[in-house]
Amino acid sequence: MNGEVPLSVFTDITIQEIARDAGYSVDDLEPVFTIGQTYFYIAMSKDTPADVVQAWQSTLDSLKQDGTYEKIYRRYLPDVDLGDLLKR
């Protein structure tokens, strides 16, 4: 913030706390480039019964549809672009 470093790389998960701890907000920062984007997944064994997989998927779809998914996500990362995460 004082000009010593022209560019830094952070994740959207960590930068909010780092900025806050330094006495700033993410609004004080200027994103200039997205290096990459990664989503987190729930993996199941290929031997998991199809009805179990479908139950998990159906529940996730319901959480996204009724707004619960976004509400939970924003509790921890309020300013993150959810982009494709809200889609099935």
Backbone hydrogen bonds in HBPLUS format (Angstrom, degrees):
<---DONOR---> <-ACCEPTOR-->    atom                        ^
c    i                          cat <-CA-CA->   ^        H-A-AA   ^      H-
h    n   atom  resd res      DA  || num        DHA   H-A  angle D-A-AA Bond
n    s   type  num  typ     dist DA aas  dist angle  dist       angle   num
A0015-ILE N   A0011-THR O   3.05 MM   4  6.03 165.0  2.07 162.0 165.3     1
A0018-ILE N   A0014-THR O   3.14 MM   4  6.31 166.3  2.16 157.9 162.1     2
A0019-ALA N   A0015-ILE O   2.87 MM   4  5.91 169.4  1.88 152.1 155.0     3
A0020-ARG N   A0016-GLN O   3.00 MM   4  6.12 162.7  2.03 144.4 149.9     4
A0021-ASP N   A0017-GLU O   2.84 MM   4  5.95 164.0  1.86 151.6 155.9     5
A0022-ALA N   A0018-ILE O   3.12 MM   4  6.29 135.5  2.33 139.1 150.4     6
A0022-ALA N   A0019-ALA O   3.12 MM   3  5.13 130.6  2.37  95.8 109.3     7
A0024-TYR N   A0019-ALA O   2.75 MM   5  4.90 161.3  1.78 148.3 143.6     8
A0023-GLY N   A0020-ARG O   2.95 MM   3  5.05 158.8  2.00 106.7 112.9     9
A0028-ASP N   A0025-SER O   2.90 MM   3  5.36 157.3  1.96 111.3 118.7    10
A0029-LEU N   A0026-VAL O   3.07 MM   3  5.29 160.3  2.11 107.2 113.5    11
A0048-THR N   A0045-SER O   2.93 MM   3  5.27 167.1  1.95 115.5 118.1    12
A0052-VAL N   A0049-PRO O   2.98 MM   3  5.43 132.9  2.20 110.4 122.7    13
A0053-VAL N   A0049-PRO O   3.20 MM   4  6.62 160.1  2.24 153.9 159.4    14
A0054-GLN N   A0050-ALA O   2.86 MM   4  6.04 163.6  1.89 151.1 156.1    15
A0055-ALA N   A0051-ASP O   2.97 MM   4  6.04 146.3  2.09 133.1 141.9    16
A0056-TRP N   A0052-VAL O   3.08 MM   4  6.38 160.0  2.12 151.5 155.5    17
A0057-GLN N   A0053-VAL O   2.96 MM   4  6.23 166.5  1.98 154.6 158.5    18
A0058-SER N   A0054-GLN O   2.80 MM   4  5.87 162.1  1.83 150.0 155.3    19
A0059-THR N   A0055-ALA O   2.99 MM   4  6.10 156.4  2.05 144.2 150.4    20
A0060-LEU N   A0056-TRP O   2.96 MM   4  6.21 162.3  1.99 152.1 156.9    21
A0061-ASP N   A0057-GLN O   2.87 MM   4  6.10 164.8  1.90 153.2 157.5    22
A0062-SER N   A0058-SER O   2.95 MM   4  6.17 154.2  2.02 144.1 151.0    23
A0063-LEU N   A0059-THR O   2.92 MM   4  6.20 157.6  1.97 151.2 157.2    24
A0064-LYS N   A0060-LEU O   2.99 MM   4  6.27 152.9  2.07 151.8 159.0    25
A0065-GLN N   A0061-ASP O   2.90 MM   4  6.08 156.0  1.95 146.5 153.7    26
A0066-ASP N   A0062-SER O   2.96 MM   4  6.11 162.2  1.99 155.9 158.6    27
A0069-TYR N   A0063-LEU O   2.92 MM   6  4.98 173.5  1.93 120.9 120.2    28
A0071-LYS N   A0067-GLY O   3.05 MM   4  6.22 159.5  2.10 149.5 155.9    29
A0072-ILE N   A0068-THR O   2.94 MM   4  6.16 163.9  1.97 157.0 159.9    30
A0073-TYR N   A0069-TYR O   2.96 MM   4  6.14 169.8  1.97 154.7 158.0    31
A0074-ARG N   A0070-GLU O   2.84 MM   4  5.93 166.4  1.86 153.1 156.7    32
A0075-ARG N   A0071-LYS O   3.14 MM   4  6.26 129.7  2.40 136.3 148.2    33
A0075-ARG N   A0072-ILE O   3.16 MM   3  5.22 136.6  2.36  97.7 109.9    34
A0076-TYR N   A0073-TYR O   3.16 MM   3  5.72 140.4  2.33 110.2 119.0    35
A0077-LEU N   A0073-TYR O   2.93 MM   4  6.06 158.8  1.98 150.1 157.0    36
A0080-VAL N   A0077-LEU O   3.41 MM   3  5.70 173.0  2.42 115.3 117.3    37
A0085-LEU N   A0082-LEU O   2.69 MM   3  5.36 146.9  1.80 161.1 160.2    38
A0087-LYS N   A0084-ASP O   3.04 MM   3  5.30 155.6  2.10 109.2 117.0    39
